[in-house]
Amino acid sequence: MRNSKNAKNTKTDGMNSEEFLEALNIIEKEKGIDKEIIFEAIESSIVSACKKNFGTSQNIKVIIDRETGNIQCYAEKTVVEEVQDKNLEISLEEARQKNPHFQVGDVIDIIVTPKNFGRVSAQTAKQVVVQKFREAEREILYKQYINKEKDVVTGIVQRKEKRNYIIQMGKMDAILTPNEQIPGEELKFQQRIKVYVLEVRQNTKGPQIYVSRTHPELVKRLFEQEVPEVYDGTVEIKSIAREAGLRSKIAVYSKDENVDPVGACVGQNGYRVNVIVDELGGEKIDIINWDPDPAKYIAAALSPSKVISVKVNEEDQSAKIVVPDHQLSLAIGREGQNARLSAKLTGWRIDIKSESQAYETGFLDDDDDYDDEYYDDDYDLIDEEGDYDEEFDDEYDGEYDDESEEYDDFEEDDLEDSDEEYDE
């Protein structure tokens, strides 16, 4: 059996119950904290203050009336025949003076008035309340920002701490670590940038947000923002391969045969893709058509290089590729970048040779191992007599530069050995 005696109204200094409730309503509105959390925080603070006043052995319980704001403070005691601990027990005789129906083992709530509930106790209560408010605010912020995880947001560069950039995102600051920064990119104070939210962690100091400028998903989210057809799902981004700050390749596919996926992503006069290129500090972006036929897909991925033939081996996800002699370097790219990105984009291991190398080494002779083939009819691959066509389109002579739309000459010695295979 449990019983409580009515308590006198308790109020804060200089504030009646109505003013107290109104103050809580204002805090709830301005801070966005549920009023029930505030009530529980205040009850906990008063319990702490009372225990400090009475001693930790006292069982203290505080209840605030949610309607009137009245505060009731109780000491819980168990009814016993003989009292051993007056802080926790009450005799049956004394209990029956309060209520004749009490029995041994019942718990009674005795109204108590803290002694010397002055500055020290009040300060203790205040500290606990403030701590509860901070915890509630941190939880609200965490719930707000956890919804932004794996998405792109706009932030403002605030400062640089050691090698980290601190990016303001609304009420919170995010951390852009060196590994997630675009190589060579120098961000300026108050610069507005788009970042990909990698992770939102909850810790004792509040949510900690980590963002990235190098993640491939950043490119995808930017296309979703700039290209309505990508946002609504008409155009699907099948794959992305990225070397941040240098070049990205994306494979796109349209579910509507009347919509050109590459054209939709590029936009009129290249407007849409240029917005993204500018946001990424001039990073080049190759947009290609995705194809369910792996041979055609791999041939497209090696753009801007022209591909004569592709033979794929489904079993070990490998492909042998033949390109015109004068485009071997273009297919491989500087430091192997074009071939490397193509392998990442498609998920296939690729081996590239020039047309003459393919003839000299019998590169494509093992036809039994390769079960699919792409062949460009515009080129005559090596004929049975060992002759091969040397008529190539002059517009592919050299290395393609997206910005100038011209092809720059380069030295063959600067490029990697064409026999190298490129893995995902």
N, C-alpha and C positions, 0 to 999 in steps of 0.2 A: 504494500500500500504506500502511496506517495501523496503528500499533502503540502500545500503552500499557503502561507498567510498573506493577506493583502499587504502590499507595500505602499508607503507614501510615495507620491510623485517625486522623482528625482530629475533635476534639470541642470544643464550646464550653467556656469556662472554668467549671469547677465542675459540669459537666453531662455525663453519659455519653450514649451513643447512645440507650439505652432511654428515658431521661428526656427527651431531645430529641424523640423520636417521640411520646411521651406528651403533651408540651407542644403539639405540632402538632395532635394529635387533639383536645385541649381547645379550641384556637383554632378548629378547623374546626367543632366542635359549638356553641360559644358565639357565634361570629361568623357562622356560616353560610357560611363561605368554603371552597371546594373545596381540599383539602389539596394537590393538584397545583399550584394557583396559588401556594400558600405555598412549596412547594419551588422553583418557578421564580423566585419573588421572592428567596429566600435565595441561590440560585445567582447571580442577577444582582448582588446586593449584594456577594457575595464577589469576583466578577469586577471590580467597580468598585474595591473595596479593593485588590485585587492590582495593578491597573493604576496606581493611585495610588502604590503602593509600588515597582513595577518601571519605570513609565513607560508612556505610552500606546502606544508602538510594540510592546509585547509582546502576542502573541496568547495570551490567557488563556482557558481553558475550565475550568469547575467542574461537577462531577457529584456529586450526593448520591444515595447508594444508598437507594431508597425502602423497602427491607426492613430494613436495618440502621441507617440514619442516618449511615453513614460518609461523610465528605466527601473528595473527591479533587480536587486542583487541578493542572491541566496547563498547560504552555506548548506551543503548536503550532509546530513548526519543519519546514521543508522541507529535504530532503536535496539537497545541491549538491556539485559538485566543489571549488569554492573559495568560502569564506564571505565574503560582502560585508557582511551585517548579522547579527551574532551573536544579535540578539533574535528574528529571524525564520527563520534558517537554521542548519543543522548540516552539518558536512562528512561526506562519504561514509565516510571512515575512522572518524570518531567514531561514526557511526551503526551501522557494522558491528561495532563493539565491543559494542554492545547487542544487535544481531541481525544475523548474517552474511547474511541474505537481503535486506536493504534495498538499494534501487537509487536512482539519482538521480531526483528528482522525487517520491519518496514523502514523506508527511507523518507526522511522529513526534510523539506526545504525550509530552512530558517532564514527569515529576513535579517540581513546584517547591514550595519552602517559602518563603512570603513573609518577607522580612526586616523587622524592626521592625514586625511586625504588631501595633501597640499601640493606644493610645487613639484616635488620629486615624483609623486604618483601621477600627477597630471602630465608631466613630461614623458613618463613611461608610456602612458596611454597615447599620447600624441605620436610618439615614435612608432608604435605598433600600427596606428591608423595610417600614418604616412607610408609605412612599408607595405601595407595591404593595398593602398592606392597604387603604388608603383608596380606591384605585382599584377594588379588588375589591368593597368595600362599596358604593361609589357605583353600580357596575354592577348589583349585586343589588337595591338600592333602585329603580333606574331600571326594571328588569324587573318589579319588584313593582307600581310605580305606573303604568307605561304601560298595564297591564291595566285600570286604573280610568278611563282617558281615555274621554270621552263617556258617563260614568255619574254617578250622584248618590251622594255620600258625606256622612257626618255629620262635621262638624268643630267645633272649640272655638275661640272667638275668644281670641287671646292678647294682641294689642296693636294699636295703630294707629301706623303710621309714615308721617308726612306725611299723605297722603290715602289710603294703602293700608291695608287691614286684613290682618293676618297670622293665618291660620287653621291651627291645629294639626290635622294628619291623621295620626295614628299616630306614626311615626318622623320624619315630614317636616312642614315648614311650607309652606302654600300662600299665594299672593298673591291678594287680592281687590282689583282695581284700581277706581278711581272709576267708570270706564265700565261695569263689571260689577256695581255696587252698585245696589240698589233705591233710587230717588230718595226722599230724606227718611228713610230707614231708619237709625237709630242703633243700632249693635250694642254690646253690653255685654261687659265682660271676663268670660271663662269661660262665655259664652252658647253653647249648643249650637245649631248651625244646619245646614241642608241646603244643599249647594252642588253645582253642576254642574261637573265637571272638563273644562275647555276644552282644555288642552294640557299635556303633560309634556315638558319639554326637558332634554336632557343637556348639561351644560357642565363646565368644569374644577373647579367647586366642588361638583359633584353635581347631582342632578335638581332642576329648578325647575318648580314646579307653579302653573298659573294656573287660577283657578276663577271661576264666575259665579253671580250670583243673579238675573240678568235674562234669561238665555237661555230661549227657548220650550221647549227640550227638558227644562228643569228641571221644568216643569209636567207634561209627559208622563211623566217618570220617577217623579214623586211619585204620579201616578194609578196607575202600575204597582205601586207599593209599597202603596198603600192599597186598591186595587180588585182582588180576585182575578180577576174576569172579564177585566180588562185584562191582567193579568199572564199568564194562561194563553191569551190570544188570542181568547177568545170575543167580547169587545168590542174593537173596533179604533178607535184614535184616528186619524182620517183627516187632520185638519189642526188647526193651532193658530195663533192670532194673539194677540199679547201686547203690551201696553204696561205694562211692569213697574211694580208699585206701584199701578196704577189698575184695570185690567180686562184679563181674558183671555177669549177665546172659543175653545171647542174643539168640533169636530164629531166625533161618535162614530157607530159603526155596529156592529150585532150580526150575527154569522154564524148565530146561532141565533134563529129567529123567536119562540121562547118566552122570550127574554131581552130585557128593555127596556134598551137601552144607556144612556139618560139616567138611568133609575131606578137602575141598577147603580152609576153614577158618583156620583150624589147620595147614595145610601145611605139607610137608615132615619132619618127625621127630619133628613135632611141631614148625618148624622154624617161620612160619608166625605169629602165635599167641604169640609166645615167644617174638618177636620183640615188639609187642604191650604191653605185660606184663611188659617188661623192661622199656618201655617208661612211663608206669604208676606206676613205683616204686614197682613192684612185685605184683600188684593187681591181684587176681585170676580171671579167666574168664571161665565161663561155657558156652559151645556152644551146643545148642540142636536143634533138628529138629522141625520146626513149623508144625502143622497139623490142617487142617480145622475142624477135629473132636475135640471139646473142651475137651472131656474126655481123649483122647490120648495126646493132647497138655499139659494138666495139669499134667498127669502122667510123661511126659518127663521133664517138668519144675522142678519137684521135684528131679531130678538127683542131686547127685549120689545115692539117696535113691531108693530102689526097691519099686514099688507100686503094690499092689495086686488088688485093685479095686477102681474105681472112679465113683461116681454117680453125675450127674450135674443137676441142676435146672435152665433152661434157663430163667424162669420168673424173678427170683431175682439174677441171675448171681452168684449162690453159688454152691459149690461142697463138697461132703462128700468123704473122702479119707481113705482107709484102707492100712496100711503098715505092714510088718512083725513085730512081737513084738520086736525083737532085733534091728530093724532099725527105731523105732519111734523117738529116739533122733537124728538120722542122718537126718531124714526127716524134723524135726523142725529146727535143727541146733543150734549152740551156740547163745544164746539170741534171738532165733527165727529167725535168719537171713535167713536160707534156705527157710523156709515157707513164710517169708515176701517178699523176692525177687521173689519167685514163684508167689505169689499173684499179685505183681506189674507187672510182666512180662505178665501174662495171662489176667489180669483185672478181675479175679474171686475171690470171697470170698471163702476161703477154710477152711475146718474143718477136722483135721487129728486125727485118732485114730489108736491104734495098733489092731492087729487081735483079741487078747483076749478081749480087751476093747469093740470092735465092737460086739462080741458075748455076752458079759455080759450085755450090755446096749441096745441091739436091735438097734444098730446104723443105720443099713440099712433096717429096717423093713418097713419104709414108702415109699415103691416103687412107689406109685401112684403120689407122688410129684416130682419124679425125672424121667425125660424123656429120659435120655441118660446114657449109662453105658460102662465103660471100665473094662475088666476083664482079668487078666493075667492067661493064661491057665497053666503056670508052677506051679501055686499055687492052692491048693484046699482050697477054703474058707470054712467057717463053714458049715458042713453038717446038715442035718435035725435032727440028733441025738445030735447035740451040740458038736461034736468032731471037732477039727481043726488040720491041718497038722503042725507038729513041725519040719519038715525037711527043713532047710534053708541052703542057700549057705554060707559057712564059710567066703568067701572072703568079705562079706558085714558086718562083725562083727566089730563094732566100728565106728569111725568117719574118713571120708576120708580126706587125706592130699594130695593136688594136686602135691606139690613139691616132696615129698618123694615117692609118689605112693604107700603109705602104709596106713593102717587104724590104728589110735591110739585109745587105750582104754580110756574111760572117765567114770566119775561118774554120775549115773542117777540123783542124787540129784542136780547136777549143771544145769539141764535143766528145761525148763518151763513146766508147766502143759499141757499135751497133749490135754485137752479139749478146749484149747484156739482157737478161730477162727482168721484167718489172712486175713485182708482186703488189698485191693489195696492201 
